[in-house]
Amino acid sequence: MERCAIGLVGWGTVGGGVVEILARDRALFHDRCGLDLQLKTIVTKTPSRRRDQAATGARVSDRLEDLTGDPEIRTVIHLVGGIDEATRICRALLEAGKNVITANKAMLAMRGDELFALAAAKGVCIAFEAAVAGGIPVIAALRDGLVANHIDGIAAILNGTCNFILTSMESRGVGYAEALAEAQRLGYAEADPTLDVDGTDTAHKLAILARIAFNGRIPLTGIRVEGIQSITFDDIRSARTMGARIKLLAVAQRRDQGLELRVAPTLVPLDHPLASVNANFNGIVIQGSAVKTLLLVGPGAGALPTASAVLADLVDVVTGRYQFTASRFRFFRSDADVPLVPEAEELTSSYARFTVPDRAGVLAGIASTLGNHGVSVLSVYQGAPDPSGSAVIEATTHPQRGGAFLSAIEAIDRAGLTIKPTVVLRRL
Ligand SMILES: NC(=O)c1ccc[n+]([C@@H]2O[C@H](COP(=O)([O-])OP(=O)(O)OC[C@H]3O[C@@H](n4cnc5c(N)ncnc54)[C@H](OP(=O)(O)O)[C@@H]3O)[C@@H](O)[C@H]2O)c1
């Protein structure tokens, strides 16, 4: 039996999941791979908050040096959130020659290049399966299982909070604020949910996935990001009439000119597999040149699902399997810039909802403006006028240059054909 002394920094939600699995299922690791994983030292900011210290069998402290200065500990699980402090801790661990396993996607998306360079210089590794999609082993799938594939595209639901809110708006018939309040009450949304609902968290995860899938540097600024804060129940209802459901999607699509990258609320047709990924679940569709379409679905967060991914990395690192992969594969070491497609050149299907006065000629005016801009319409739906004399016209388009569509919408609103700004969403 190989005994491995492990360190942990950050004993919060995910750290708690790691401690729980290591205490409860230690025998699993003996039986599966002959490892005796011993959590030797836990460093956390406020040790007094944890009443269950004795049960861990670990030394608990608030001094990072108890990890960096212990030669017996060669691998440290890093479960501290945020960016600056988390990066400082990660750097200190790497400088001390420790392998690091982290779930911190914000840190990797913002500071990954410098951290991976430092790890390489120190001859250690950073493993990060838990940083994207919690319990779903998507990093391993892209890196190992799909190594024989050019990745043509990824479309993914990567934020459980947003997915919970959108599902709840549809199933309960409520607006955004009410669905968010419910998500907070049930623990699916933070007290300050900004980074989830504005799409930033999804963009961090997309940057990490795209780096592996497309083998190059993905600047966060190259990802166009829109959140779900302005989605209304009317949008959700309209999506249903068009046979679709709104999801916050992360999309990376390879085109001849380069890579399209975006995070945006998107109409997903009901017969697409991502349409039935509901509540707080995550789902990822990967298009590979050989495998064609692959769907991964599962819990994208939570103490135990995320700890499951952390401990998969731990086994890979302590057996040396991960170091071999990290030294051999180029992800996070390639400094090639992946060419990105500008928004106006993106090839996307779109949806528009026009609120118009109830008078003859408006539909014809909208149709001819779309036509004049070269927009090819897939379907049009016109609702009955309401008592105030306004009516709704909805249209979806075939895939085309995003720029043409947006200029057509601008021209329609400017020409006074509409009485409210037109609602525009992308369509998968
Ligand atoms: N929660 C999830 O489901 C989930 C899923 C995927 C990825 N992640 C990522 O995993 C990371 C951890 O998330 P979490 O939800 O476990 O966060 P959390 O519950 O807030 O726990 C973070 C812990 O870090 C500790 N900490 C903060 N500053 C520290 C410092 N300077 N030195 C030592 N410890 C420090 C805090 O310790 P004290 O409590 O002792 O003050 C806290 O318990 C984040 O990057 C998050 O984005 C989380």
PDBQT file of the ligand as one rigid body, heavy atoms in Angstrom, charges set to zero:
ROOT
HETATM    1  N1  LIG A 501     -19.074  25.373  -4.437  1.00  0.00    +0.000 N 
HETATM    2  C1  LIG A 501     -19.103  24.704  -5.580  1.00  0.00    +0.000 C 
HETATM    3  O1  LIG A 501     -20.023  23.955  -5.833  1.00  0.00    +0.000 OA
HETATM    4  C2  LIG A 501     -17.973  24.828  -6.558  1.00  0.00    +0.000 A 
HETATM    5  C3  LIG A 501     -18.002  24.087  -7.746  1.00  0.00    +0.000 A 
HETATM    6  C4  LIG A 501     -16.937  24.168  -8.647  1.00  0.00    +0.000 A 
HETATM    7  C5  LIG A 501     -15.874  24.988  -8.361  1.00  0.00    +0.000 A 
HETATM    8  N2  LIG A 501     -15.875  25.725  -7.208  1.00  0.00    +0.000 N 
HETATM    9  C6  LIG A 501     -14.706  26.577  -6.947  1.00  0.00    +0.000 C 
HETATM   10  O2  LIG A 501     -13.996  26.021  -5.865  1.00  0.00    +0.000 OA
HETATM   11  C7  LIG A 501     -13.376  27.043  -5.107  1.00  0.00    +0.000 C 
HETATM   12  C8  LIG A 501     -13.855  26.932  -3.665  1.00  0.00    +0.000 C 
HETATM   13  O3  LIG A 501     -15.254  27.062  -3.646  1.00  0.00    +0.000 OA
HETATM   14  P1  LIG A 501     -16.123  26.851  -2.318  1.00  0.00    +0.000 P 
HETATM   15  O4  LIG A 501     -17.532  26.898  -2.764  1.00  0.00    +0.000 OA
HETATM   16  O5  LIG A 501     -15.637  25.674  -1.579  1.00  0.00    +0.000 OA
HETATM   17  O6  LIG A 501     -15.788  28.195  -1.551  1.00  0.00    +0.000 OA
HETATM   18  P2  LIG A 501     -16.015  28.532  -0.024  1.00  0.00    +0.000 P 
HETATM   19  O7  LIG A 501     -17.100  27.689   0.547  1.00  0.00    +0.000 OA
HETATM   20  O8  LIG A 501     -16.119  30.001   0.103  1.00  0.00    +0.000 OA
HETATM   21  O9  LIG A 501     -14.651  28.042   0.638  1.00  0.00    +0.000 OA
HETATM   22  C9  LIG A 501     -13.434  28.684   0.407  1.00  0.00    +0.000 C 
HETATM   23  C10 LIG A 501     -12.594  28.528   1.647  1.00  0.00    +0.000 C 
HETATM   24  O10 LIG A 501     -11.365  29.157   1.408  1.00  0.00    +0.000 OA
HETATM   25  C11 LIG A 501     -10.864  29.559   2.659  1.00  0.00    +0.000 C 
HETATM   26  N3  LIG A 501      -9.935  30.682   2.514  1.00  0.00    +0.000 N 
HETATM   27  C12 LIG A 501     -10.161  31.911   2.028  1.00  0.00    +0.000 A 
HETATM   28  N4  LIG A 501      -9.037  32.625   2.036  1.00  0.00    +0.000 NA
HETATM   29  C13 LIG A 501      -8.062  31.822   2.532  1.00  0.00    +0.000 A 
HETATM   30  C14 LIG A 501      -6.706  31.987   2.809  1.00  0.00    +0.000 A 
HETATM   31  N5  LIG A 501      -6.083  33.128   2.543  1.00  0.00    +0.000 N 
HETATM   32  N6  LIG A 501      -6.028  30.942   3.329  1.00  0.00    +0.000 NA
HETATM   33  C15 LIG A 501      -6.636  29.782   3.608  1.00  0.00    +0.000 A 
HETATM   34  N7  LIG A 501      -7.943  29.564   3.385  1.00  0.00    +0.000 NA
HETATM   35  C16 LIG A 501      -8.643  30.580   2.842  1.00  0.00    +0.000 A 
HETATM   36  C17 LIG A 501     -12.072  30.004   3.469  1.00  0.00    +0.000 C 
HETATM   37  O11 LIG A 501     -11.732  29.603   4.773  1.00  0.00    +0.000 OA
HETATM   38  P3  LIG A 501     -12.525  29.868   6.130  1.00  0.00    +0.000 P 
HETATM   39  O12 LIG A 501     -13.909  29.320   5.925  1.00  0.00    +0.000 OA
HETATM   40  O13 LIG A 501     -11.751  29.084   7.076  1.00  0.00    +0.000 OA
HETATM   41  O14 LIG A 501     -12.519  31.352   6.376  1.00  0.00    +0.000 OA
HETATM   42  C18 LIG A 501     -13.221  29.191   2.856  1.00  0.00    +0.000 C 
HETATM   43  O15 LIG A 501     -13.722  28.200   3.700  1.00  0.00    +0.000 OA
HETATM   44  C19 LIG A 501     -13.795  28.366  -5.771  1.00  0.00    +0.000 C 
HETATM   45  O16 LIG A 501     -12.798  28.793  -6.634  1.00  0.00    +0.000 OA
HETATM   46  C20 LIG A 501     -15.053  27.985  -6.532  1.00  0.00    +0.000 C 
HETATM   47  O17 LIG A 501     -15.261  28.812  -7.674  1.00  0.00    +0.000 OA
HETATM   48  C21 LIG A 501     -16.878  25.660  -6.306  1.00  0.00    +0.000 A 
ENDROOT
TORSDOF 0
